[in-house]
Amino acid sequence: MSATFTTYYQSPVGLLRISGTDQYLSEVHFVDNEEEAAVATGTDNLPPMAILAMDQLIEYFQGQRRIFEIPVNQEGTEFQLKVWNELMNIPYGKTTSYIDMALRLGDPKVIRAAASANGRNHVAIIVPCHRVIGANGELVGYAGGLWRKKWLLGLEKRVAHGVQTLF
């Protein structure tokens, strides 16, 4: 059995809790809880997977990485796994709507289920659930807060297209 780790990274959009094993990443989660943030551990003696995750996140935030090359493993239903896999197909700097996602999953009636699965993604940024927006182009729903979603989309838009603002 693989040893698990949890570490923290202070990103431009706040503190991130990063968890996984020596074989994969299982969580990148925004930490807004001040008590948890106060006990955030340092970066001494981190396993290689934690270092890889932090290095790739740093490159992402610096506009130097568009695709993450790190194994991810989330526990979920077959449908959730399908949705999370579909999220990985949304190109950097682009967005899609929940209805378009449902259509790509093969059934427009699964729009609410797809949105629910999107909200249960445990690997923020790397599994880019922030790239899903409302059909009208509005920012809707993001577990990390809409301000973070706007910030992440703005970063990607600037890096990919040289555009100053998205919303």
Beta strands, then each sheet from edge to edge (+ up, - down):
strand 1: 4-11
strand 2: 14-21
strand 3: 25-30
strand 4: 96-97
strand 5: 132-133
sheet 1: 1+ 2- 3+
sheet 2: 4+ 5+
end
